């Protein structure tokens, strides 16, 4: 049940400053969440190494309702940057990270694959990509593709098959589910995802979502123990850890 979701450590109760009625995606859209991901990586890696010291670390990150690929590309770029900057391991060898984007629109997935292959541009997503974000992500796409880090595929993001697949994930970005599920199919569809989070996710799974997702399910919001802001920053997004 949803009551099983609690925060053992809340990396961000981050004030939502963005207009979420606008569903257009862009690179590096939620900087607070990506900062939290940077902080999480050493802990996720260390926990797996402690549990299985002789096996490669394998981390799977899901981007649900990934649209045209901006979110999974941003996540992968942050992982590459953080791992190589901090010397957390050798990607593709003792550290294997997969970023899997799922979207229900085949046209979005086709666009995502083209962008991941050839690069993102300033004109994408109605010009919302910032030059700094473009440089950060595009300069790492070669490494991302060399490692085969990102996979994007068509799928019903609240369907049984998708839910079964993400149950084994370490990190789930569920930001855009609000647009593609709640607005399109109502609170019942979102409710099935919330119930799934409470019952099926394994211990230690991290779920990122926006404030709108919580407003759509107030009983979910009330079930969360909210601890502390991330260094006082006013950035969009919430983070929950399954314990």
C-alpha positions as CSV (number, residue, x, y, z in Angstrom):
1,X,0.0,0.0,0.0
2,X,1.0,3.6,-0.4
3,X,1.7,3.9,3.4
4,X,4.8,1.8,2.8
5,X,6.5,4.8,1.1
6,X,8.5,6.8,3.6
7,X,11.7,8.9,3.4
8,X,14.7,7.4,5.2
9,X,16.5,10.5,3.9
10,X,14.8,13.2,2.0
11,X,17.4,14.8,-0.3
12,X,14.9,17.5,-1.3
13,X,11.6,18.9,-0.4
14,X,12.1,21.3,-3.2
15,X,9.7,24.1,-3.8
16,X,8.0,23.8,-7.2
17,X,8.8,27.1,-9.1
18,X,7.9,25.9,-12.6
19,X,4.6,26.1,-14.5
20,X,3.7,22.5,-14.8
21,X,0.7,23.2,-17.1
22,X,3.4,23.5,-19.8
23,X,4.3,20.0,-20.8
24,X,7.2,20.9,-23.1
25,X,10.3,19.1,-22.1
26,X,13.9,20.4,-22.3
27,X,17.4,19.4,-21.3
28,X,18.4,19.6,-17.7
29,X,14.9,20.6,-16.8
30,X,14.9,19.7,-13.1
31,X,18.4,20.8,-11.8
32,X,17.5,20.0,-8.2
33,X,16.7,16.4,-9.0
34,X,19.9,16.1,-11.1
35,X,21.9,17.5,-8.2
36,X,20.4,15.0,-5.9
37,X,21.2,12.2,-8.4
38,X,24.8,13.3,-8.3
39,X,24.7,13.0,-4.5
40,X,23.0,9.6,-4.6
41,X,25.4,7.9,-7.0
42,X,28.3,7.3,-4.6
43,X,25.8,5.8,-2.1
44,X,24.1,3.5,-4.6
45,X,27.5,2.3,-5.9
46,X,29.0,1.8,-2.4
47,X,25.9,-0.2,-1.3
48,X,26.2,-2.6,-4.2
49,X,29.9,-3.0,-3.8
50,X,29.4,-3.9,-0.1
51,X,26.7,-6.4,-1.0
52,X,28.5,-8.0,-3.9
53,X,32.2,-7.0,-3.8
54,X,33.3,-9.3,-6.6
55,X,30.6,-8.4,-9.1
56,X,30.3,-5.3,-11.3
57,X,27.9,-2.7,-10.0
58,X,24.7,-2.5,-12.1
59,X,22.5,0.6,-11.7
60,X,19.2,1.0,-13.7
61,X,17.5,4.3,-14.0
62,X,14.1,4.7,-15.6
63,X,12.7,7.9,-17.2
64,X,8.9,7.4,-17.5
65,X,7.0,9.4,-20.1
66,X,10.4,10.3,-21.5
67,X,8.9,12.3,-24.5
68,X,11.6,13.0,-27.1
69,X,14.6,12.0,-25.0
70,X,15.7,15.1,-23.2
71,X,15.3,13.6,-19.7
72,X,17.1,10.3,-20.3
73,X,19.9,12.1,-22.1
74,X,20.3,14.6,-19.3
75,X,20.4,11.8,-16.7
76,X,23.0,9.9,-18.6
77,X,25.2,13.0,-19.1
78,X,25.1,13.7,-15.4
79,X,26.0,10.1,-14.6
80,X,29.0,10.2,-17.0
81,X,30.2,13.5,-15.6
82,X,29.8,12.6,-12.0
83,X,31.3,9.1,-12.3
84,X,34.4,10.3,-14.2
85,X,34.8,13.4,-12.2
86,X,34.7,11.6,-8.9
87,X,36.4,8.4,-10.0
88,X,33.5,6.3,-8.9
89,X,34.4,3.4,-11.2
90,X,35.0,2.5,-14.8
91,X,31.8,2.8,-16.8
92,X,31.2,-0.3,-18.9
93,X,33.6,-2.3,-16.8
94,X,33.1,-2.5,-13.0
95,X,30.3,0.0,-13.2
96,X,27.4,-0.5,-15.6
97,X,24.7,2.1,-15.7
98,X,21.6,1.9,-17.9
99,X,19.1,4.7,-18.5
100,X,15.8,3.5,-19.9
101,X,13.3,5.9,-21.3
102,X,9.7,4.8,-21.9
103,X,7.0,6.7,-23.7
104,X,3.6,5.8,-25.1
105,X,4.0,7.8,-28.3
106,X,6.0,6.0,-31.1
107,X,6.7,9.4,-32.7
108,X,8.3,10.7,-29.6
109,X,10.5,7.6,-29.3
110,X,11.6,7.9,-33.0
111,X,12.6,11.6,-32.4
112,X,14.4,10.6,-29.2
113,X,16.5,8.0,-31.0
114,X,17.4,10.5,-33.7
115,X,18.4,13.1,-31.1
116,X,20.4,10.7,-29.1
117,X,22.3,9.7,-32.2
118,X,22.9,13.0,-33.9
119,X,22.6,15.5,-31.0
120,X,20.1,18.0,-29.6
121,X,19.7,21.5,-30.9
122,X,18.6,24.9,-29.6
123,X,15.4,24.7,-31.7
124,X,14.2,21.5,-30.0
125,X,11.3,21.7,-27.6
126,X,10.2,25.2,-28.9
127,X,13.6,26.7,-28.2
128,X,13.6,25.9,-24.4
129,X,17.0,24.2,-24.4
130,X,19.6,26.5,-22.9
131,X,23.0,26.8,-24.6
132,X,24.8,25.6,-21.4
133,X,22.6,22.5,-21.2
134,X,23.1,21.7,-24.9
135,X,26.9,21.9,-24.5
136,X,26.8,19.8,-21.4
137,X,24.7,17.0,-22.9
138,X,25.9,17.0,-26.5
139,X,29.6,16.9,-25.4
140,X,28.9,13.7,-23.6
141,X,26.7,12.0,-26.2
142,X,29.6,10.3,-27.8
143,X,30.6,8.6,-24.6
144,X,27.0,7.8,-23.8
145,X,26.5,6.1,-27.1
146,X,29.8,4.3,-26.9
147,X,28.7,2.8,-23.7
148,X,25.2,2.1,-24.9
149,X,23.9,3.7,-21.8
150,X,20.5,5.0,-23.0
151,X,17.7,2.9,-24.4
152,X,14.3,4.5,-25.3
153,X,11.3,2.4,-26.1
154,X,7.5,2.5,-26.6
155,X,5.4,1.3,-23.7
156,X,2.3,2.0,-21.6
157,X,3.9,3.7,-18.6
158,X,1.3,2.4,-16.2
159,X,0.8,-1.0,-17.9
160,X,1.6,-4.2,-16.1
161,X,4.6,-5.0,-18.4
162,X,6.2,-1.6,-17.7
163,X,5.5,-1.8,-14.0
164,X,7.1,-5.3,-13.8
165,X,10.2,-4.1,-15.6
166,X,10.8,-1.0,-13.4
167,X,10.3,-2.9,-10.2
168,X,13.9,-3.9,-10.4
169,X,15.1,-0.3,-11.0
170,X,17.3,1.7,-8.6
171,X,16.1,5.2,-9.6
172,X,12.8,6.2,-11.2
173,X,12.1,9.6,-12.7
174,X,8.3,9.9,-12.9
175,X,8.0,13.7,-13.5
176,X,6.1,13.7,-16.8
177,X,3.7,11.0,-15.8
178,X,1.4,13.8,-14.6
179,X,0.9,15.0,-18.2
180,X,0.7,11.8,-20.0
181,X,-1.3,9.8,-17.4
182,X,-3.1,12.1,-15.0
183,X,-4.3,14.6,-17.6
184,X,-5.1,11.9,-20.1
185,X,-6.5,9.1,-18.0
186,X,-7.4,10.5,-14.6
187,X,-6.3,9.9,-11.1
188,X,-7.1,6.2,-11.2
189,X,-4.2,5.6,-13.6
190,X,-1.9,7.6,-11.3
191,X,-3.3,5.8,-8.3
192,X,-2.2,2.4,-9.8
193,X,1.4,3.7,-10.1
194,X,1.3,5.0,-6.5
195,X,0.0,1.7,-5.2
196,X,2.7,-0.1,-7.2
197,X,5.4,2.1,-5.6
198,X,4.1,1.1,-2.2
199,X,4.0,-2.6,-2.8
200,X,6.4,-3.6,-5.5
201,X,9.5,-1.4,-5.4
202,X,12.5,-2.9,-3.7
203,X,14.1,-1.4,-0.7
204,X,16.2,1.6,-1.4
205,X,14.6,2.5,-4.7
206,X,14.5,6.3,-5.3
207,X,11.5,7.9,-7.0
208,X,11.6,11.5,-8.4
209,X,8.4,13.3,-9.1
210,X,7.0,16.8,-9.4
211,X,4.6,18.6,-7.0
212,X,1.8,18.2,-9.5
213,X,2.0,14.4,-9.2
214,X,1.5,14.8,-5.4
215,X,-1.4,17.3,-5.9
216,X,-3.1,14.8,-8.1
217,X,-2.9,12.2,-5.3
218,X,-3.2,14.2,-2.0
219,X,-3.4,10.9,0.0
220,X,0.1,10.1,-1.3
221,X,1.5,13.4,-0.3
222,X,0.1,13.0,3.2
223,X,1.7,9.6,3.6
224,X,5.2,11.0,3.1
225,X,7.4,12.1,6.0
226,X,9.0,15.3,4.8
227,X,12.3,16.1,6.5
228,X,14.5,18.9,5.2
229,X,15.1,21.1,2.2
230,X,18.2,20.6,0.0
231,X,20.5,23.3,1.2
232,X,17.6,25.8,1.2
233,X,17.4,25.8,-2.6
234,X,14.1,26.5,-4.2
235,X,14.1,24.0,-7.0
236,X,11.3,21.8,-8.5
237,X,10.8,18.2,-7.6
238,X,10.3,15.8,-4.8
239,X,12.4,12.7,-3.9
240,X,11.2,9.6,-2.0
241,X,13.1,6.6,-0.9
242,X,11.4,3.2,-0.5
243,X,12.4,1.7,2.9
